[in-house]
Amino acid sequence: MEYILIFFILTACFLKLSFRNMQQSVIFALLCAVFVVWSSRWAVAQSKTQLSELLDNPTAMQNAAVLITAESAICFAFCFRELRARFSAKKRSLTETLLRLYPGLLLFPVLFYLHTQLIFAMPGSNFTLLSHAFAGVVALALPLLSFLVKRLWREREARLEIYFIVCLFVCIVGLIATVNGNTTYSAVKTQVNIKALLLSVGLCILLFLLGVLTSRYKWTFKNRINKNGTDI
């Protein structure tokens, strides 16, 4: 399950970088490469037993679930803000600029995990050389793959839609992967309240009809104003 989550996180990173220019993608890739080299001292000191204990730790998994949820919320906010900016003539706000420049923090633990798995797969090798080689691959792969994504989906709206779907999968798979099987509150056996259920359904239908009528009224009112303005 963790490899599926890693795949979606990397895909989301490539898609997010496709909304930037090549210079910004290269700068972010170099920062990731520096992080790989800087964290190599801790990656070399890890063992399979320590990583297994960390993945089985309920507190660590709960913290990871919170981080994944917060990261997904930021990605969703970027998608809605970017879509709003595409169809609005207003100047891009500070919030939209920050959301666009936000690189995503989930990539860094993913790189650290992949770094440790690479070390486990090549025992007896020069770990310093291996870390620098991995950092070089990261520095080249991130801008190159983001450029390929931009060439594959030239329409910005299409890439934004795919990015939203991938972030949704990151949120869902991340919450599933971090579940440890413990239930905080046990379910209480109660009878189904038919009256409350029908009341909720009726309220949803009423609000839906109210929203449809309000939208139709606003649309008709705007058309009348535009028509009167044209006649004048």
C-alpha positions, -999 to +999 in steps of 0.1 A: +000+000+000+029+024+008+042+021-028+009+030-042+008+061-020+044+069-030+034+066-067+005+091-063+026+115-043+053+116-070+027+120-097+011+149-078+046+165-075+052+162-113+018+177-120+022+205-095+056+214-110+040+215-145+022+247-134+056+265-130+083+275-154+114+255-159+135+277-138+113+273-107+112+235-113+150+233-115+153+253-082+129+230-064+147+199-078+180+212-066+165+218-031+153+182-031+188+170-042+204+190-014+179+174+011+189+139-001+226+146+004+219+163+038+197+134+051+221+107+039+237+105+074+203+095+089+193+073+059+225+052+063+219+047+100+184+033+095+176-004+095+146-024+083+136-032+119+135+005+128+114+014+097+090-015+104+086-004+140+080+032+128+053+020+104+037+000+131+037+029+156+001+042+160+012+077+170+035+080+140+008+068+117-017+092+132+007+121+127+012+109+091-025+109+085-028+144+098+001+155+075-015+138+045-049+154+052-034+189+056-014+185+024-044+173+005-065+202+018-038+226+005-038+209-029-076+211-031-074+248-022-048+253-050-071+236-076-101+257-067-082+289-065-064+282-098-097+274-115-112+306-101-083+327-114-086+312-149-121+326-153-116+358-134-102+391-146-090+401-111-054+402-102-039+371-086-041+375-048-014+367-023-031+335-012-033+322-048+004+331-053+014+312-021-007+282-031+009+281-065+044+284-051+039+258-024+059+228-035+044+201-012+061+186+018+051+150+013+078+146-013+106+149+013+096+119+035+091+100+002+126+108-009+140+098+024+121+065+023+133+057-012+168+066-002+167+041+026+152+014+003+180+020-022+206+016+005+190-017+017+190-029-019+227-023-024+245-034+007+283-032+007+284-003-018+298+032-012+269+049+005+283+084+000+286+078-038+251+062-038+235+092-020+251+116-045+240+095-074+204+094-061+205+132-055+216+136-091+188+115-104+163+135-083+177+168-096+173+157-132+141+137-130+119+163-113+122+191-140+123+166-168+092+147-158+073+179-151+082+191-186+070+158-201+037+162-182+033+197-196+040+185-231+016+155-227-013+176-214-009+210-230-043+223-217-039+238-183-074+229-172-068+192-181-037+191-160-055+208-131-083+182-133-058+154-133-039+170-104-071+172-084-080+135-090-044+125-080-045+145-048-079+129-040-062+095-044-033+106-022-058+116+005-078+084+003-049+060+000-029+079+027-057+075+052-061+038+043-024+032+046-021+049+080-049+030+096-036+008+124-068-012+131-075+005+165-110+019+170-112+049+192-150+048+197-170+016+194-202+017+174-234+018+195-263-004+184-294+017+180-326+015+159-329+035+128-348+068+134-371+068+103-386+102+113-352+119+115-340+102+083-371+114+064-367+149+079-331+150+067-340+139+032-368+164+030-345+192+042-319+183+015-346+183-012-359+217+001-325+233+001-317+219-034-349+233-048-343+266-031-308+268-046-321+259-081-348+286-079-324+312-066-299+305-093-326+306-120-340+339-106-305+355-106-299+343-142-332+357-154-326+390-136-292+394-151-305+387-186-332+413-182-306+439-170-284+431-200-313+433-224-325+466-210-290+480-212-287+469-248-320+485-257-310+518-242 
